[in-house]
Amino acid sequence: MSKEWSSPYNPFNSMKALVHADRFEAILDGKPKSPIIVNFDLTNLCNYNCRFCMFGGRKRADPSGEEFLQQNAHLEKGYALTLPKIWAKWGVRAICLAGGGEPSLHPDCQEFIKESKRYELQLGFITNGYLVNNEEWWKTVAKNCKFVGFSIDAGTKKDYEKVKGVSGEQFNTIIDNLKGIAAAKKKYKTNLQIGYKFLLDQYNQNSIYKAIVLASKIGINHFQFRPAIDDYKYSEDELKNIWNQIEKGQKLERDDFKVIGVQHKFNNDLSKKHCFSKCRANMLTTTWCADGWLYLCTDTRGCKWSRLVKHYPDPMKAIKFWGSKKHFDIVNKIDFHKDCDRCTLTAYNEMFENVFMEDKMDRFLI
């Protein structure tokens, strides 16, 4: 198996959450502070049909969630632009603008990115990249985002078509758009981190190295690999081939380009990992969705059992709900073994128990 990364000082190392020790301790004390980050969906509409998309008909834990995921939820124009100021005042530090659907389809997307920067909220923008296709877009992203990740998930036109549900000819368009952002970053001299995201699927597993080679040549910072959510079981030979490609790709690293084979969030066979006894980390983040609801976390968006409170049309209602008895009642009933496909927050849940509760790191003896 390849190494996860060449340096622990990278944006994908979950240990960075320990910087926010006060948030962990407040949750354990039953008095949570504001979440560190808002996961925000402008829309559930999408111009792609990715095989593994959790919003495109994938099996979910709660059948009622699938009904929501088939709806074309789209936040009312202008509403999103009121939120960064409110979140900043609340104490939020960052925003992940993703989906849901494809955020660039919403008319507020560019202005929302600018408004987030105005209130000093660090923003990570996750997109399929197809509509991020002109100088104005590239400038907006380069000057206002902390991170942009293109969900490309392939290293060839053929694999792109198989896993993304669109013409393989769009592959070159996406790469050109990524180059455009890289050029804008250089032009405006910003510190934007630019990523090529590769979500592993049984049909793209042989183009990982080709994708890394391509990513290394277009002026971006990271190639990030992780498995999709599905029921496919990789054979030992397939796993060996996958990790050999990552290891081979890591030989192409430079100071300004890294290959991240994120491994600590899943098991060696690429299956889901739940190495904790209770889910608490959902209160480190908050997930505001395009149907107007807050959900427990990004992985349970759309599931009826995961709904917390409506944020639309009154976002203050959601903020007042945060940390309430009703909020804790819902959190305490989470059955992640039964209901959750995976846990993006698994490492943070492990930290609650191993660092803050059992103090296995002797954290005061620095």
Secondary structure, DSSP 8 states (H G I E B T S, - for coil): ---S-S-S-STT-GGGGGGGHHHHHHHHTT-----SEEEEESBS--S---TT-TTTT---SSHHHHHHHTS--B--TTTGGGHHHHHHHHT--EEEEE-SS-GGGSTTHHHHHHHHHHTT-EEEEEE--SS--SHHHHHHHHHH-SEEEEE---SSHHHHHHHHSS-TTHHHHHHHHHHHHHHHHHHHT---EEEEEEEE-TTTTTSHHHHHHHHHTTT-SEEEEEE-SS-----HHHHHHHHHHHHHHHTT-BTTBEEEE--TTB-TTS-B---SSS--GGGGEEEE-TTSEEES-GGGTT-GGGEEEE-SS-HHHHHHHTTSHHHHHHHHT--HHHH-S--TTHHHHHHIIIIIIS-TT-TT--
